[in-house]
Amino acid sequence: MTIRLPEPGLVVLVGPSGAGKSTWAARWFPPAAIVASDDLRAVVGTHRHDLRATTDALEVLDLIVAKRLRRGLLTVIDSTALDPKVRARYRALATAAGVACHAVVVDTPERECRARNRGRPEAVPSAVLTSQLRAFATAVAALDAAGHDGFDGVDHVRPDDGEPVETVPAALFTAPAAARRQKEAPMSLRFGLQIGRFTWPGAPAETASRLGAIARAAEEVGFMSVSVMDHFVQIPSIGREWEDMLESTAALGFLAASTSTARLGTLVTGVTYRNPAHVAKIVATLDVLSGGRAFCGLGTAWFEREHELYGWEFPPRSRRYELLEDALRLLPLMWGKGTPPFEGRHLTVPAATCYPRPLQEHVPILVGGSGERRTLRLVARYADACNLFGDPDTVRHKAAVLREHCATEGRDPAEVTVTNLSEAAILGGSASAGERYAPVVGTVEEQIGRYRAWAEAGVQEAIVALHVDGTPDQVEAFAPVIAAFAG
């Protein structure tokens, strides 16, 4: 049976001297991933088994492990780990780095441990090994008990076993079990496609034809919406400043002509980029030209660099929140009956004039961001949807906070759609290349499991930033994932 371990993550080997921990680790992990206490004894002491140097060696070990985990690197601790306080310290290092911590118990018979120890140039004293074997039995009992001694998982191995080890992206580690739950007790989940990068072959001459083909493929496989970012240069977390970045409102107009069923909007429009009354006019126009398919994504804006490049003011955060609230109050007036005046904290409109009106009686407003104190309060008060960031546990917590705000506002939380933006790529082809998507490249089953976990956390629409290379291939490959939640 294959032993699955999450990457990044911390793997703690547990076993007495002579158990074969180093042999097993060297078989399955690259040398740079293994941090061995014996090696560090040789660095700070006289040789690898200089027990007098143990304290200093373990201090160095902790430092190395902490640095590696902060960099998102898979790390294997090769030490005895028999002391419960030591194991607790290793778990704390993993927790501080936000990664899982798994124990691997190296089960080797006592006779074999003693024989290996005697064959070493610097053998551990027999009395010390006897003490280790007693501590090992206690450690195994704790690791095999309910709760696994606080570890996220425990595996038992023998140094000469042929059981393979597979490191799995941490985001996909629990996916197979979640995929089984989806098969046994299906949940519904809608999907939207986010397109945030346009560095495709033949660009910019071929950008239009490729974008149209991707959007049409998204509709065909069942994506309910297609969205773009509202940025004017590429954001640092995705690419370089000089990459192609389409202006969002023009791109949405093109997508309106290229599609027929998908809802269209930005994820999300920063309130500092355009006068909110102008935003209302843009969204109304998009709704008319798309046949009533527009949604309005709004956020406080955060990318100061593009404000600098385009000569826009970048107000303090508190003012941007106030401007967002002005926009949330104004937009329904702009799209509604009559032309009432509006007076906000920072925005004055003498007459809310917007013709033609949207085709939809109510254009959905989505607010991006997960701030618990201000953003989610504004969502509860004004919005139809929110876009929550993070893994399923984080989203579950944020959704609970949103429900609390809804209760305070006297609003039914069922009126607010919970969405989540995530990256994904189906294993195979070009999606397997590149560091950016490496943590989320998985099989169809693994992707089903990932999105099942978000559905269980309260997400109603998953907005997926797929690894698209200018072709519809990844969009089409995602079709079975959408189908698994179509009930």
Buried (B, 14 or more C-beta within 10 A) or exposed (E): EEBBBBBBBBBBBBBBBBBBBBEBBBBBBEEEBBBBBBBBBBEBBEEBBBBEBBEBBBEBBBEEBBEBBBEBBBBBBBBBBBEBEBBEBBBBBBBEBEBBBBBBBBBBEBEBBBEBBEEEEEBBEEEBBBBBBEBBEEBBEBBEEEEBBBBBBBBBBBBEBEEEBEBBBBBBBBBBEBBBBBEEEBBEBBBBBBBBBBBBEEBEEEBBEBBBBBBBBBBEBBBBBBBBBBBBBBBEEBBEEEBBBBEBBEBBBBBBEBBEBBBBBBBBBBBBBBEBBEBBBBBBBBBBBBEEBBBBBBBBBBBEBBBEEEEBEBBEEEBBBBBBBBBBBBBBBBBBEEBEEBEBEBBEBEEBEBEEBBBBEEBBBBBBBBBBEBBBBBBBBBBBBBBBEBBBEBBBBBBEBBBBBBEEBEBEBEEBBBBBBBBBBBBEBBBEEEEBBEBBBBBBBBBBBBBBBBBBBBBBBBBBBBBBBBBBBBBBBBBBBBEBBEE
